Amino acid sequence: MAERPSVSSEQLAALAAERTVDQDRPQLSVLLARFRHGLEAALDYLRVVPSDSLLQPREVGRKRLPSTTLGLIFHAAEHSARHAGQIVTLARVVQG
């Protein structure tokens, strides 16, 4: 994850698929399976990331902004927490 130089073609395809999820309307079981898979992949990565790589310099995005491996992990956690909050809020709105 954090050590990869850029977004892979597989990641780009997954992002494109997210843009049409409202049209594709996958079953809840499919969405939950995707969520579980992503969560398990992230946890597997965190279990094996070498601690001596956490402060290694990294560049982020097209602008190649400076960061570290730990910075990227922290950003991913923050971003995920924001989306989790959006899901909770959406569920409350839908349920009334």
ZAVO-662310 format. One record per residue: x, y, z of N, C-alpha, C in turn; residue number from 1; residue in one letter. Coordinates in steps of 0.001 Angstrom, whole numbers, plus 500000, padded with zeros to 6 digits. Example, Ala and Ser with C-alpha at 12.3 -4.5 7.8 and 13.67 -1.06 7.14 Angstrom:
PT     n.px     n.py     n.pz    ca.px    ca.py    ca.pz     c.px     c.py     c.pz   num   residuo
PT   513190   494310   507800   512300   495500   507800   513200   496700   507800     1         A
PT   512850   497750   507080   513670   498940   507140   512900   500030   507870     2         S
***
This chain:
PT     n.px     n.py     n.pz    ca.px    ca.py    ca.pz     c.px     c.py     c.pz   num   residuo
PT   500816   498807   500000   500000   500000   500000   500862   501261   500000     1         M
PT   501393   501607   501163   502104   502868   501296   503408   502884   500530     2         A
PT   503967   501705   500212   505245   501696   499518   505079   501674   497998     3         E
PT   503873   501516   497508   503655   501478   496067   503893   502864   495474     4         R
PT   504496   502905   494283   504831   504204   493702   503626   504997   493205     5         P
PT   502555   504333   492759   501396   505056   492267   500186   504138   492275     6         S
PT   499089   504666   491825   497843   503908   491793   497940   502853   490693     7         V
PT   497567   501619   491031   497631   500527   490059   496406   500551   489143     8         S
PT   496487   499823   488054   495345   499738   487133   494150   499073   487826     9         S
PT   494438   498132   488718   493354   497480   489473   492651   498497   490380    10         E
PT   493420   499370   491026   492839   500396   491884   492024   501400   491070    11         Q
PT   492519   501768   489896   491776   502678   489031   490455   502060   488581    12         L
PT   490463   500765   488278   489237   500072   487873   488239   500036   489027    13         A
PT   488732   499796   490243   487847   499780   491412   487244   501165   491645    14         A
PT   488037   502198   491465   487543   503564   491619   486470   503866   490585    15         L
PT   486696   503463   489354   485706   503679   488298   484402   502949   488616    16         A
PT   484504   501742   489161   483317   500964   489515   482530   501639   490640    17         A
PT   483225   502309   491548   482547   503018   492639   481686   504152   492103    18         E
PT   482082   504729   490993   481345   505864   490429   479985   505455   489875    19         R
PT   479788   504170   489598   478514   503722   489031   477743   502808   489982    20         T
PT   478153   502769   491246   477499   501857   492189   476007   502172   492318    21         V
PT   475616   503431   492152   474201   503783   492241   473405   503211   491063    22         D
PT   474056   502986   489939   473389   502407   488777   473450   500879   488810    23         Q
PT   474572   500343   489289   474753   498890   489333   473922   498257   490445    24         D
PT   473751   498994   491535   472955   498579   492691   473298   497159   493174    25         R
PT   474546   496938   493604   474922   495602   494087   474164   495237   495362    26         P
PT   474019   493949   495579   473366   493450   496781   474180   493856   498016    27         Q
PT   473506   493983   499137   474180   494327   500383   475281   493318   500694    28         L
PT   475030   492048   500428   476043   491022   500710   477316   491260   499893    29         S
PT   477163   491740   498664   478322   492033   497816   479090   493227   498382    30         V
PT   478369   494271   498776   479016   495446   499361   479761   495088   500646    31         L
PT   479126   494269   501486   479771   493869   502740   480997   493000   502477    32         L
PT   480924   492139   501476   482080   491304   501135   483234   492171   500642    33         A
PT   482941   493181   499837   483982   494103   499366   484598   494854   500538    34         R
PT   483745   495287   501450   484220   496011   502627   485141   495125   503467    35         F
PT   484683   493902   503737   485491   492964   504521   486841   492686   503858    36         R
PT   486813   492492   502550   488051   492227   501813   489022   493399   501952    37         H
PT   488527   494613   501776   489376   495796   501902   489922   495966   503304    38         G
PT   489084   495728   504288   489509   495843   505681   490562   494784   506015    39         L
PT   490342   493560   505570   491313   492498   505823   492645   492783   505135    40         E
PT   492599   493315   503907   493835   493647   503189   494607   494739   503935    41         A
PT   493889   495734   504445   494547   496815   505185   495173   496285   506470    42         A
PT   494446   495445   507194   494986   494887   508436   496178   493972   508165    43         L
PT   496098   493180   507086   497234   492333   506718   498470   493184   506449    44         D
PT   498291   494304   505758   499414   495197   505474   499994   495764   506766    45         Y
PT   499118   496229   507654   499602   496843   508899   500354   495842   509774    46         L
PT   500019   494566   509662   500715   493546   510446   502148   493321   509980    47         R
PT   502419   493613   508712   503739   493290   508169   504580   494505   507782    48         V
PT   504020   495707   507845   504808   496879   507448   505995   497011   508405    49         V
PT   507195   497098   507864   508374   497194   508729   508382   498523   509497    50         P
PT   508619   498450   510784   508611   499670   511603   509695   500642   511169    51         S
PT   510799   500127   510623   511863   501041   510195   511519   501768   508887    52         D
PT   510391   501421   508259   509983   502115   507035   509003   503255   507317    53         S
PT   508530   503358   508551   507469   504320   508860   507871   505775   508642    54         L
PT   509115   506106   508865   509549   507492   508715   510270   507757   507390    55         L
PT   510246   506781   506500   510863   506980   505192   510076   508022   504404    56         Q
PT   510785   508916   503730   510097   509938   502925   509283   509306   501800    57         P
PT   508141   509893   501545   507251   509449   500462   506709   510669   499758    58         R
PT   506298   510508   498531   505626   511558   497784   504192   511120   497550    59         E
PT   503292   512098   497585   501868   511796   497510   501224   512508   496333    60         V
PT   500497   511752   495540   499672   512326   494493   500441   512893   493320    61         G
PT   499655   513477   492425   500240   514038   491203   501185   515191   491490    62         R
PT   500902   515910   492563   501770   517034   492931   503010   516580   493687    63         K
PT   503065   515286   494007   504213   514695   494702   504522   515436   496004    64         R
PT   503486   515619   496802   503642   516298   498085   504457   515438   499040    65         L
PT   505274   516057   499877   506115   515286   500792   505308   514680   501945    66         P
PT   505652   513462   502299   505043   512774   503435   506001   511669   503868    67         S
PT   505490   510773   504698   506213   509573   505115   505252   508401   505001    68         T
PT   505768   507205   505138   504904   506029   505131   503875   506142   506250    69         T
PT   504309   506541   507442   503383   506717   508563   502347   507786   508243    70         L
PT   502769   508862   507594   501835   509907   507198   500761   509385   506266    71         G
PT   501144   508520   505335   500166   507939   504416   499191   507021   505141    72         L
PT   499715   506232   506070   498844   505348   506851   497862   506173   507674    73         I
PT   498359   507218   508310   497504   508088   509120   496430   508746   508255    74         F
PT   496821   509224   507081   495859   509856   506180   494770   508866   505756    75         H
PT   495168   507639   505446   494192   506621   505059   493219   506341   506198    76         A
PT   493723   506308   507433   492859   506074   508591   491872   507226   508782    77         A
PT   492369   508454   508654   491496   509630   508773   490417   509626   507696    78         E
PT   490825   509345   506489   489900   509333   505356   488829   508256   505557    79         H
PT   489253   507093   506023   488313   506000   506276   487328   506367   507376    80         S
PT   487807   507022   508412   486925   507438   509507   485876   508431   509004    81         A
PT   486284   509327   508114   485333   510298   507567   484247   509583   506773    82         R
PT   484648   508612   505952   483652   507874   505178   482743   507040   506081    83         H
PT   483285   506481   507138   482449   505724   508082   481389   506644   508684    84         A
PT   481783   507856   509029   480821   508830   509557   479749   509171   508537    85         G
PT   480137   509283   507278   479160   509565   506222   478161   508424   506085    86         Q
PT   478641   507191   506207   477750   506034   506103   476741   506038   507251    87         I
PT   477206   506310   508460   476318   506349   509627   475270   507436   509452    88         V
PT   475684   508603   509006   474760   509707   508797   473732   509368   507720    89         T
PT   474189   508802   506611   473285   508411   505542   472258   507383   506024    90         L
PT   472706   506407   506799   471796   505387   507334   470720   506020   508203    91         A
PT   471102   506990   509017   470129   507676   509881   469117   508467   509065    92         R
PT   469596   509127   508021   468695   509901   507160   467699   508975   506455    93         V
PT   468205   507873   505911   467362   506944   505193   466324   506305   506110    94         V
PT   466729   505975   507333   465808   505349   508281   464803   506333   508855    95         Q
PT   465079   507613   508705   464160   508641   509215   464498   508946   510605    96         G
***
